Amino acid sequence: MSSSADAGLRRRLIVNADGFGFTPGVNRGIERAVADGVVRSTSCVVNFPEIEELPAFVSRWPHVSVGVHFNLSVGAPISDPTRIPTLVDGIGRFWGDHLPHRLLTRSVAREDFRRELRAQVQRMVDLGAVPSHWDGHQNKHLYPPFFQEAIAVAGQCGIRRMRAPNRHLVPARRHGRSRTGALARYYLTHPRRVLTHTYGHALGALARRRGMRMADRLVSPAYLGANEKWALDTWLHIIESLPAGTSEIYCHPGFVDDALRERAAYVQERELEVAVLTAAELQAKLRATGVELASFRDL
């Protein structure tokens, strides 16, 4: 991708595909979005058998940054469940939808966090892939106890890059109003989001003080009605309106399989995302606007 002659106006975009290792179909979808599309980074769910495909993926695509997608919600842990009792239910599996309540009520022991998060990093290392960055499944890593332990474990393991927690909201093109007006209207009608998004900015500042590098912003179209990441028009609009600096957006390409139906609610849309992420129109828009594709290694 061409860059602007004025470095101050340079625009870079990290397109990170979440969930390599989640299911066979997700792995195939991510690989397609790398081979034929705009994905230059992925985050790995390591507690399912499909993560065994990671060494071959890394060998085929050495330019792709590969991070750890900390998962304390779905499936069984890497650690012995008896050694992390507050993170698992009675049958030794993560708490699923009950995790946020347990995080907010401080029902998870700090040592359990550390043990499982370290084990997830080590799983990637054992497969020959040193994580370039970290983030979390369903953004649960933003809850206070989870975030504090994750950033500590990442630092101890030499991971110095992470997903930006400060959101950049993008209004839908069809709304036909300015971004400033759309933001004002949204926050007036969703006052709790003022607190959560301000909290995200505070987390970013804390992370930078702890030595973490991240993009300038996390592009988040969902809040202002442009949530269809499976729609080409959403992506074209994002590219057109992208600010200067480095932005990150995450996506979920994949092909539907039985494991995905069992483990996720976001299913059929993933195949639409594959089509969008590999669309010639999207790549042409990047070239026309001078937006450069980047990975976490570029931070």
C-alpha positions in Angstrom: 0.0 0.0 0.0 1.2 3.5 -0.8 1.8 5.9 2.0 1.1 9.6 2.2 4.0 12.0 1.5 3.2 13.8 4.7 4.1 11.3 7.5 1.8 13.3 9.8 -1.2 12.3 7.7 -0.2 8.7 7.3 -3.1 6.3 7.8 -2.5 2.7 8.8 -5.0 -0.1 9.5 -4.5 -3.3 11.4 -7.2 -5.8 10.4 -7.1 -8.5 13.1 -9.0 -11.7 12.7 -10.0 -13.0 16.1 -10.2 -16.7 16.9 -7.6 -18.8 15.1 -7.8 -22.2 16.7 -11.5 -21.9 17.6 -12.8 -24.4 15.0 -11.6 -25.9 11.8 -13.9 -23.6 9.8 -12.7 -20.5 11.6 -9.1 -21.5 10.8 -9.9 -21.9 7.1 -11.8 -18.6 7.0 -8.9 -16.7 8.6 -6.4 -18.3 6.2 -8.6 -17.3 3.2 -8.8 -13.7 4.5 -5.0 -13.7 4.8 -4.3 -15.3 1.4 -6.8 -13.4 -0.7 -7.7 -10.4 1.5 -6.8 -7.7 3.9 -6.0 -9.6 7.2 -2.5 -9.1 8.4 -2.9 -10.2 12.0 -4.8 -12.9 14.0 -5.4 -13.7 17.7 -5.4 -17.3 18.8 -7.8 -19.2 21.0 -5.5 -21.9 22.3 -7.8 -24.2 24.4 -9.3 -26.2 21.6 -7.7 -29.0 19.5 -7.8 -26.9 16.3 -4.9 -24.8 17.6 -2.7 -27.6 16.5 -2.9 -26.1 13.0 -1.0 -23.0 14.2 2.6 -24.1 13.3 1.6 -24.8 9.6 -0.3 -21.5 9.5 2.7 -19.5 10.8 5.0 -21.3 8.4 2.8 -20.4 5.4 2.2 -16.8 6.5 5.3 -15.5 8.3 4.3 -11.8 7.7 1.2 -12.2 9.8 1.3 -11.1 13.4 0.0 -13.9 15.7 -1.3 -13.0 19.1 -3.0 -14.7 22.1 -6.7 -14.3 22.4 -7.1 -14.8 26.1 -10.2 -17.0 26.7 -11.7 -17.6 30.1 -15.3 -18.0 28.8 -15.7 -20.9 26.4 -14.6 -24.5 26.7 -12.2 -26.1 29.1 -9.0 -24.5 30.4 -5.4 -25.4 29.5 -4.6 -25.8 33.2 -5.7 -28.6 35.4 -9.2 -27.5 36.5 -8.5 -28.5 40.0 -5.7 -25.9 40.2 -8.0 -23.0 39.0 -11.2 -23.8 40.9 -12.7 -20.3 40.8 -12.4 -20.1 37.0 -14.4 -23.3 36.2 -17.8 -24.8 37.1 -18.5 -28.2 38.6 -17.5 -30.1 35.5 -14.3 -28.3 34.9 -15.3 -25.9 32.2 -15.2 -22.1 32.0 -18.3 -20.3 33.4 -19.4 -19.0 30.0 -22.1 -16.2 30.3 -21.6 -16.3 34.1 -18.1 -15.0 33.8 -18.9 -11.2 33.9 -20.8 -11.6 37.1 -18.0 -13.5 38.7 -15.5 -10.9 37.5 -17.6 -8.0 38.9 -18.1 -9.7 42.2 -14.4 -10.5 42.5 -15.2 -14.3 42.7 -12.1 -15.3 40.7 -8.9 -15.7 42.6 -5.9 -13.8 41.3 -3.7 -16.9 41.3 -6.2 -18.7 39.1 -6.1 -15.9 36.6 -2.3 -15.9 36.5 -2.0 -19.7 36.2 -4.4 -20.0 33.3 -3.3 -17.0 31.4 0.3 -18.1 31.6 -0.7 -21.6 30.4 -2.4 -20.1 27.4 0.7 -18.1 26.4 2.9 -21.2 27.0 0.6 -23.2 24.7 1.4 -20.9 21.8 5.1 -20.9 22.6 5.1 -24.7 22.7 3.6 -24.7 19.2 6.5 -22.5 18.0 4.6 -19.2 17.9 5.7 -16.4 20.2 2.7 -14.1 20.7 3.1 -10.7 19.1 0.2 -9.1 21.0 -2.7 -10.0 23.3 -6.4 -9.3 23.5 -9.5 -11.2 24.9 -12.4 -13.3 23.8 -15.6 -11.2 23.7 -13.5 -8.4 25.1 -14.0 -9.9 28.6 -10.3 -8.9 29.2 -11.5 -5.3 29.8 -13.2 -6.2 33.2 -11.0 -4.9 36.0 -9.6 -8.1 37.6 -9.1 -9.8 34.2 -7.3 -6.8 32.7 -5.0 -6.3 35.6 -3.8 -9.9 35.6 -3.7 -10.1 31.8 -1.5 -7.1 31.4 0.8 -8.4 34.2 1.1 -11.8 32.7 1.7 -10.4 29.2 4.5 -8.2 30.5 6.1 -11.1 32.3 6.0 -13.2 29.1 7.5 -10.4 27.0 4.4 -9.5 25.1 4.5 -5.7 24.6 1.6 -5.1 22.3 -2.1 -5.2 22.9 -5.5 -4.3 21.5 -6.3 -0.7 22.0 -9.2 -0.3 24.6 -10.1 3.2 23.5 -13.0 3.0 20.9 -13.4 5.1 17.8 -17.1 5.1 17.0 -18.1 5.2 13.4 -21.7 6.2 12.4 -23.5 4.4 9.6 -23.3 6.2 6.3 -27.0 5.9 5.9 -27.6 8.1 8.9 -26.4 11.1 7.0 -25.3 13.1 10.0 -21.9 14.3 11.1 -19.8 12.1 13.4 -19.9 14.8 16.1 -23.6 14.9 16.0 -24.0 11.2 16.0 -21.7 10.9 19.0 -23.6 13.5 20.9 -26.9 11.8 20.2 -25.6 8.4 21.1 -24.1 9.4 24.4 -27.2 11.4 25.4 -29.3 8.3 24.9 -26.7 5.8 26.3 -25.2 7.6 29.3 -23.7 4.4 30.7 -21.5 4.2 27.6 -19.9 7.5 28.6 -18.5 5.7 31.7 -17.4 2.5 29.9 -15.8 4.3 27.0 -14.0 6.8 29.3 -12.9 3.7 31.3 -11.4 2.3 28.1 -9.3 5.4 27.6 -8.1 5.1 31.1 -7.1 1.5 30.5 -5.2 2.6 27.5 -3.3 5.2 29.5 -2.5 2.6 32.2 -1.3 0.1 29.6 1.0 2.6 28.0 2.5 3.4 31.4 3.1 -0.3 31.8 5.1 -0.4 28.5 2.4 -1.7 26.2 2.2 -0.5 22.6 -1.1 -0.3 20.8 -2.9 1.3 17.9 -4.1 4.9 18.3 -7.7 3.6 18.4 -10.0 0.6 18.0 -12.5 1.2 15.2 -16.0 0.3 16.6 -18.8 0.7 14.1 -21.5 -1.2 16.1 -22.4 1.5 18.6 -23.6 4.0 16.0 -25.6 1.6 13.9 -22.9 0.5 11.4 -22.4 -2.8 13.0 -22.6 -5.0 9.9 -19.0 -6.0 9.5 -20.3 -8.6 7.1 -21.4 -5.8 4.8 -19.0 -4.3 2.2 -20.5 -0.9 2.5 -19.5 -0.7 6.2 -15.9 -1.4 5.4 -15.8 1.1 2.5 -17.2 3.8 4.8 -14.7 3.0 7.5 -11.8 3.3 5.1 -13.1 6.6 3.7 -13.5 8.1 7.2 -10.3 6.7 8.9 -8.3 9.3 10.9 -4.6 9.8 10.6 -2.4 7.4 12.6 -2.7 3.7 13.2 -6.2 2.2 13.7 -7.2 -1.4 14.6 -10.4 -3.2 13.7 -11.1 -6.8 14.6 -13.2 -9.2 12.5 -14.4 -12.8 12.6 -14.0 -14.5 9.3 -14.8 -18.2 9.2 -16.7 -21.1 7.5 -19.6 -22.6 9.3 -19.0 -26.1 10.9 -20.6 -28.0 13.7 -18.0 -26.9 16.3 -18.8 -23.3 15.5 -22.5 -23.8 15.9 -21.9 -25.4 19.3 -19.4 -22.8 20.6 -20.6 -19.4 19.2 -23.7 -17.3 18.6 -22.1 -15.4 15.7 -22.1 -18.1 13.0 -23.5 -17.5 9.5 -22.2 -13.9 9.3 -18.6 -15.2 9.4 -18.9 -16.5 5.9 -20.1 -13.1 4.7 -17.1 -11.6 6.5 -14.8 -13.8 4.4 -16.4 -12.5 1.3 -16.1 -8.9 2.3 -12.5 -9.2 3.6 -11.4 -10.7 0.2 -13.5 -8.3 -2.0 -11.6 -6.6 -4.8 -13.6 -3.4 -4.0 -12.2 -3.2 -0.5 -8.6 -3.6 -1.6 -9.2 -1.0 -4.4 -10.6 1.4 -1.8 -7.4 1.0 0.4 -5.2 1.7 -2.6 -7.3 4.7 -3.7 -7.3 6.3 -0.2 -3.7 5.5 0.6 -4.5 3.6 3.7 -1.7 1.1 4.5 -2.4 -2.4 5.9 -0.3 -3.1 9.0 0.2 -5.7 11.7 1.0 -5.5 15.4 4.7 -6.0 14.5 4.6 -2.5 13.0 3.7 -0.8 16.3 
